[in-house]
Each structure stands twice: as structure tokens, then as C-alpha cells.
Amino acid sequence: ILGAALPSRTLVHVDFYRAAPDSGEYVVPLRVTPEQYRQLVAQVRRSLAPPDSLGRYTLRQPAGYSAHDFFFRARGRYHLLRTCNDWTTRSLRRAGLRAPLKSPLAAPVLHQARRSARP
């Protein structure tokens, strides 16, 4: 717990899906424009540590939680007041999508996403 509270190097966790996951308690579909999608992709790329001389991004370890996910080295620091949920919030807002102003926890991010998904 103390390690997560203090500033430390950060990673980007990438999970690969063959098809879109089903909506559920922790999955909310978002409708994005092509420009919003480009902005989200650009934000992910900016978050990754610079690629090597061959243009490859550096894996932190060869496997993640399963055979379909990985942890890449990233820029920035992670700590109690700068969490993955804050990163998600900033990324969504920069792309013009609804998101809370600040959210160290997932619930407010998911709440705003659900509000956006309503017709």
C-alpha cells in the first residue's frame, strides 16, 4: 500500500480483445467521433516511454495477467493522487468526452461514462 501511495515509475497496461467486451458493471461503451478516437490514441502514445531505435515500445515484462495483456514502460509517475483513473479522466476530457474533473477512483469515471452513453 505504501508503494502505491508514494511516487513511483508508471506503466501502461494494455489488454487485447478479439471482439468488443460486453457491457457490464465495469465496461461502458462510448460513442466517439473519428477525431476523438485519434485524440485518445495520441494520448496513449504520448503516455508510453519513447520507442527504441527500431521503433518498438519497451515491455516491462513479457506477459501480464494473461496471454492477452502486457505492461509497457510509460512516462510520468504514479502515486496516491495520480492514479490510472486520473489518467483515464484526463484522457477522456482531452478528447472532448464526458469525465469527472478529478477521480482517483473508478466509480466517478464509470458514472460519467454511463451518463454519456444514455440517449
C-alpha positions, 0 to 999 in steps of 0.5 A, spaced: 500 500 500 505 504 501 508 503 494 502 505 491 501 511 495 508 514 494 511 516 487 513 511 483 515 509 475 508 508 471 506 503 466 501 502 461 497 496 461 494 494 455 489 488 454 487 485 447 480 483 445 478 479 439 471 482 439 468 488 443 467 486 451 460 486 453 457 491 457 457 490 464 458 493 471 465 495 469 465 496 461 461 502 458 461 503 451 462 510 448 460 513 442 466 517 439 467 521 433 473 519 428 477 525 431 476 523 438 478 516 437 485 519 434 485 524 440 485 518 445 490 514 441 495 520 441 494 520 448 496 513 449 502 514 445 504 520 448 503 516 455 508 510 453 516 511 454 519 513 447 520 507 442 527 504 441 531 505 435 527 500 431 521 503 433 518 498 438 515 500 445 519 497 451 515 491 455 516 491 462 515 484 462 513 479 457 506 477 459 501 480 464 495 477 467 494 473 461 496 471 454 492 477 452 495 483 456 502 486 457 505 492 461 509 497 457 514 502 460 510 509 460 512 516 462 510 520 468 509 517 475 504 514 479 502 515 486 496 516 491 493 522 487 495 520 480 492 514 479 490 510 472 483 513 473 486 520 473 489 518 467 483 515 464 479 522 466 484 526 463 484 522 457 477 522 456 476 530 457 482 531 452 478 528 447 472 532 448 468 526 452 464 526 458 469 525 465 469 527 472 474 533 473 478 529 478 477 521 480 482 517 483 477 512 483 473 508 478 466 509 480 466 517 478 469 515 471 464 509 470 458 514 472 460 519 467 461 514 462 454 511 463 451 518 463 454 519 456 452 513 453 444 514 455 440 517 449 
